[in-house]
Amino acid sequence: MALGARDRIRELKRQCERASAGSPATPHHDERWQTIKVKFLSSLRHPHLLPLLAYCNHPALRALAFPLLPNASLDLWLHAHHHHPGQERPPLTITHRIRIAADVADALCFLHGQTPPVAHRDVSSSTVLLSGELRGHLGGLSLLKHVPGARMQRRLSHRKGYIDPEYFQSFKLVKESDIYSFGVVLLELLSALPPVVDGDVDAATGQVQKILLAQYSGDLDHLVDPLLSSPRDRLAALAVIAQLCISASRFSRPTAAELAEWLADLAATPLESPLPDAVVRLIPAAFADLCQIEATA
């Protein structure tokens, strides 16, 4: 899975050695906290979580090393025309997109199923890394909350467009906030557009508003990536799941376990077959006719 893992460890070691030269010792409480954090991250092992390779705990350089994956991030794959014009990648098929979503949901299910539950707090297309087989792996684990013995981290994810709107009332990012962010990633998979378009920094506008309008009108044409050719019932299913994730109230959002089940069923069902029953039951009236036509064609 990793690309150049040994090289990354060697480079981190060299940086730590350079940082150590002439620098003061680490305060005891900081050293203890970093040790707790590293041990906790090392204990999180899941096929779709990036594993911790190495770490450096020094006042001049505190760093965690994770594997590089050959297909970089979902963000770079979907939005290469924004980051690197002229270096666009082939569009992901609907099969790849559903599979990536299922992989990330499975990783979130694992985190949220810990005792106590672990909130990722930085779910975005930039923290979803793609393997050579275009399977999804969730990275960005440095902001995990509920690390045993952790001090409260006040740093907020810098990902514009992914932040749970309820954060601005409660000032807390919890596991339900991960579900909101995951819903925004689903919108990106559907549209191939970033969550913030043309400099709009309001998390309640842009792509989130588009999915709400599509839900009530049953119109997917202005939401779906024009390069994506696939059965429209699959597109509608992803749109509905995304809409549930971005519900205004965190108590109305599905759990990670529900998402993992729905998306795993969707990924395992051939495109020519009807939607899984568990997914069909999610479809609101605005999309029902569309899905029925595709499912029975």
Buried (B, 14 or more C-beta within 10 A) or exposed (E): BBBEBEEBBEEBEEBBEEBBEEEEEBEEEEBEBBEBBBEBBEEBEBEBBBBBBBBBBBBBBBBBBBBBBBBBBBBBBBBBEEEEEEEEEEBBBBBBBBBBBBBBBBBBBBBBBBEEBBBBBBBBBBBBBBBEEBBBBBBBBBBBBBBEEEEEEEEEBEBBBBBBBBBEEEEEBBBBBBBBBBBBBBBBBBBBBBBBBEEBEEBBBBBBEBBBEBBEEBEBEEBBBEEBEBBBBBBBBBBBBBBBBBBEEBEEBBBBBBBBBBBBBBBEBEEEEBBBEEBBEBBEEBBEEBBBEBBEE
